[in-house]
């Protein structure tokens, strides 16, 4: 067909290790007019203890707070912005990233500055930063200080005895207990050459990038790779939890425990997600919103970890519709478990995946993340390989995966809202009566 996407054709990614063991990946995109450098680190709430919960996220904030040469956060930010970019950072459950995108002519100076911030923090102004992070934590609480964030609560429901159920930010009590000694230990444990990947992308010359990496990051301590025990699930039946909260809508999360990111079924997950929710014409939005008018918006996402995963449906619904929306969502998955997608659905999913992979080749941030996360978790592959695996997924592959996931002992439903007039019992009955496809 005329709208069929072209094949993926990326430039080769080069991978080298520095003498200290730091993995460096360089993915040149010479057609672009910007360069990108990023450090990906195995850090986050899944690597924390209860007493440390939130320390990875707080450390992310504190790395902005200065170095011996740049003693204040303003000095750090001004230095990067004067080079044409700004320092970006994020902490996830199982990895953290710092990055900067800027004009290619600034890359040499920026890499030196970047290394300085990553390796030489002074942890200045701790008490000031605690106030900022505690303000951030308040966004997930109600007026009485109770957690009402549906994403955090759903993870606690799924992982009651594992750090994957921790919040990324921790709570105010823990944050206020952090001190310089804790930050120093956590930084040494995680921000080392054995536990990180340095990535360059965009308009970069690979030889020059490796030279900059060696010049500025060869002094990073070798350290050790940080690991975490896999979750052990004891769930026997579908779970339901209601958190009462006075609000205009109920926040609903319908979550199925899925397969790990490194699973051989990962390509089938990609195709399943695109069949379910990849635009307003796909099954989820069409049924719940367009066809039945049950809510304004609904979405599905896959959170993949090294050793586990979650298929997560999210919706904000009228309180009286929580049970019927949950029924529609669970029915979608059980239907796919019985019959699989249509040929047309799967073909559309393949085309859209390939188009997105081609688009990634024009984004230095996305391409660096694709390679760096792959290297960080020992599943490095090329965009071409990913596209080929997904193109080979069959209708039966998607059906079998849906059947695997659509089991009662994998279902966890959370509602945050005010369910009255028996709606709480109706929703509980829907979850309790859920059976295999």
Secondary structure, DSSP 8 states (H G I E B T S, - for coil): -TT----------EEEE-TT--EEEEEE-TTSS-EEEEEEES-SGGG--GGGTTHHHHHHHHGGG-BSSS-SHHHHHHHHHHTT---EEEE-SS-EEEEEEE-GGGHHHHHHHHHHHHH-B----HHHHHHHHHHHHHTTB-TTS-B--HHHHHHHHH-TTSGGGS-SS--HHHHHH--HHHHHHHHHHHSSGGGEEEEEEES--HHHHHHHHHHHHTTS----------------S-EEEEEE--SSSEEEEEEEEE--TTSTTHHHHHHHHHHHSSSTTSHHHIIIIIIT---S-EEEEEEE-SS-EEEEEEEEE-GGGHHHHHHHHHHHHHHHHHH---HHHHHHHHHHHHHHHHHHTT-HHHHHHHHHHHHHTT----HHHHHHHHHT--HHHHHHHHHHH--GGGEEEEEEE---TTHHHHHHHHHHT----
